[in-house]
Amino acid sequence: MPPLRAVRRLVMAPLVVAIAVALAVLTPPLALLSAAFNLVRQGSGRMDRMRTLRVACFALAWFVGETAALTVLLCLWIASGFGGRLDTEPYQSRHYAVMRWFLGLIYRTAQRTCGLRVEAAGPKAPGNRPLIVLSRHSGPGDSLLLVHYLLGACGRRPRVVMKAALQLDPSLDVVANRLPNAFLHRKRAGTRSPTDQIRRLAAALDGRGALLLFPEGGNWTPLRWRRAIARLRQQHRDDLAERAAAMPSVLLPRGGGALAAIDACPAADVIFVAHTGLDRLVSARDVWHSLAADIHVRARWWRVPAGEVPRGTDHETQLHWLYDWWQRIDAWITSQHAGQRLAPRHTADSYPERTRLAADGPRLPRQAGHQLAQQMCLPTVAGSSSAVSMQAARSAREMVKQCGTLRSTAVR
């Protein structure tokens, strides 16, 4: 449960400004240190993509963008009569413009600092129909990419259902609470249930609106996937547990919110979204290692027209329809992972394995080694010096011949 709104505004907003100033001061010397360190590594035959500097630059752009967005939002609040006209159409449009600008800044910064590339494929969305977008949830930033795409490429006004803890981000806290969105709190007395909030957002969708939902309820991770299956078995839902176990790339969707939204807006088309490229970034360590190469995100979506959505059927039929679509999403993700394993992507930072030197290379056979040792260690008192020299010469020629044979074998 995040702190009260007044506490968040008085503490988190100044903290963001302070972090932006600190990053602006520290990033230039960090850039010099990273460049010098990279030159040293290049001189030793190794290269580094200056991950520390790239993270610092991304953080600087994020916090400076947050500071600028908060300044604009404060000006809008004052210009609207200290919040009196914020719910009118002109001010709603201006807040969506702030969202579009900020997410565009973050997207362009990720392209430059993280090598982010996004490939999206799917049918064209209808021009003037409400949309309900149901997406898998996996990896850091997938929700930001989806909102950015809906705002920019699709020209939509997204309504997002998100966890209340995200209000700790000050600019998101301000703009999302001024626009029609829903923050899901833990159920407590006197508050609306999550299903009621989702139903309210869906019922008010117009031709430009798009309701974005993540029916899985959280980011996919291998641990959450295993726990979900174990929970279903404890509830004696072996049928659902087997179905969840057959979909290793997704979590089994929760039908309450998604089906409530579909029923509340009969005119809405349903969009299902699958994506891959961020799902393997489970921990901070995974994110750090991913910066050694570019981040390639592939997305695929399917559109179900409003007339083909099973709205007039019973709950179980609708739930199995949702599970069938999630199984299709899982199959697409699995095929993408299989393709990546069969054809790994080579980048400028991937180097061929170096040929090991003699100390770690192929060794002489043990018997040949003993023979050479015996031949090279002949006692000089065994005969004349000429005989010893001839014997040593023959031994040396034999050793060179065997070493040459082993080297050619290793090269082949």
PENOR-V598449 format. One record per run of one state. SS is the DSSP state (alpha for helix, beta for strand, coil for the rest). FROM is the first residue (numbers start at 0). LEN is the number of residues. Records with the same first field share a line. If there is no record, write none. Layout:
SS=FROM-LEN ; FROM-LEN
//
This chain:
coil=0-4 ; 43-7 ; 79-9 ; 114-2 ; 122-8 ; 135-6 ; 152-4 ; 168-1 ; 178-3 ; 184-9 ; 203-5 ; 213-8 ; 234-3 ; 245-9 ; 264-4 ; 276-7 ; 290-5 ; 304-1 ; 308-6 ; 342-23 ; 376-3 ; 382-2 ; 411-1
alpha=4-39 ; 50-29 ; 88-26 ; 141-11 ; 163-5 ; 169-9 ; 193-10 ; 221-13 ; 237-8 ; 254-10 ; 283-7 ; 305-3 ; 314-28 ; 365-11 ; 379-3 ; 384-27
beta=116-6 ; 130-5 ; 156-7 ; 181-3 ; 208-5 ; 268-8 ; 295-9
//
